[in-house]
Amino acid sequence: MKRTISGRWAAALLLGVLELTVPCVYGQAGASSQQTPPAAPPATAQAPAPTPLPNVTEKTVAPRRKWSLGVRVRTTPFKALSLMDDNLILNTSTVNKVVYDFSYNTTTQSSKLGYGPSIEAPLGSHVILTIDAMFQRLKYTKVQDIYWGTNDPTTSADERSHKQATENTQARIFDIPVLLHYGNFKPEGILSHFYVAAGGTARIGSTVRTTNNITESDSTKTNNTNPTKMAKSTVVGATVAVGFRFVDDFNIKVTPEIRYTHWMGMTFGQDSTQSPKNQLEIGIGFSR
């Protein structure tokens, strides 16, 4: 009887353990079979737009000035077309029944070289304005001989009275041409450098210095420094020119040119001392 009761308690105890154990095992199996959904991937941050790099190949070029300053050099190779020419004048005059023979002989020693500053300014794609200030030294010697009285034709000597005056004069000459140059006839070739020019030139004479040496008919000698009077201290002329204009990579301009000027007056105009009314010059300019 006692064994039966003990068997029953043992069976009941085993059944209770099974009831507690089976649900726990089932729950763990169910939990392990259930899949956890994957976490959503983090949102990708939008990259900022790239900053454009500066164009390193592009150069900032400073604007060039419109005008150019330089220097011009010229030469007047022909005396007849320069500041002063050689000249000889013979003249006869009668005063109180006395015949006077006059001889005036002027010889120039003027410099053939002139120089000065130059400025140019473009007025368009084809037109350039230039203004120069050319300096050149003028110098001459004039010998004046005066004969009067009676000459014995049977002798080789001249028995007439004779007076001689030698004048040595020098002065400064400033020419100021204002010209309009028209060029750039073609985009390429020699005509792209060729130009023609026209305008006016003002000539100013100054600082006249003179030394006069006089020998009288009785051989006495005197001298003075009375300056020779100019016919006109300022004269104007019309100028035309042709030339070429070359510009290199450094913006240096080279302008060989030939100019012709017709003067409306004379700086010196007495006896044989006559300033030519026409002038021809060959020059070259450098500017930047």
Stockholm file with secondary structure:
# STOCKHOLM 1.0

chainA/1-288         MKRTISGRWAAALLLGVLELTVPCVYGQAGASSQQTPPAAPPATAQAPAPTPLPNVTEKTVAPRRKWSLGVRVRTTPFKALSLMDDNLILNTSTVNKVVYDFSYNTTTQSSKLGYGPSIEAPLGSHVILTIDAMFQRLKYTKVQDIYWGTNDPTTSADERSHKQATENTQARIFDIPVLLHYGNFKPEGILSHFYVAAGGTARIGSTVRTTNNITESDSTKTNNTNPTKMAKSTVVGATVAVGFRFVDDFNIKVTPEIRYTHWMGMTFGQDSTQSPKNQLEIGIGFSR
#=GR chainA/1-288 SS CHHHHHHHHHHHHHHHHHHHHHHHHHHHHHHHHSCCCCCCCCCCCCCCCCCCCCCTTCCCCCCCCSCEEEEEEEECCCGGGSSCCCEEEEEEEEETTEEEEEEEEEEECCCSEEEEEEEEEECSSSEEEEEECEEEEEEEEEEEEEEESCCCTTSSSCCSEEEEEEEEEEEEEEEEEEEEEEECCSSSSGGGTEEEEEEEEEEEEEEEEEEEEEECTTSCEEEECCCCCCSCSEEEEEEEEEEECEECTTCCEEEEEEEEEEESSCSCEETTEECCSEEEEEEEEEEC
#=GC SS_cons         CHHHHHHHHHHHHHHHHHHHHHHHHHHHHHHHHSCCCCCCCCCCCCCCCCCCCCCTTCCCCCCCCSCEEEEEEEECCCGGGSSCCCEEEEEEEEETTEEEEEEEEEEECCCSEEEEEEEEEECSSSEEEEEECEEEEEEEEEEEEEEESCCCTTSSSCCSEEEEEEEEEEEEEEEEEEEEEEECCSSSSGGGTEEEEEEEEEEEEEEEEEEEEEECTTSCEEEECCCCCCSCSEEEEEEEEEEECEECTTCCEEEEEEEEEEESSCSCEETTEECCSEEEEEEEEEEC
//
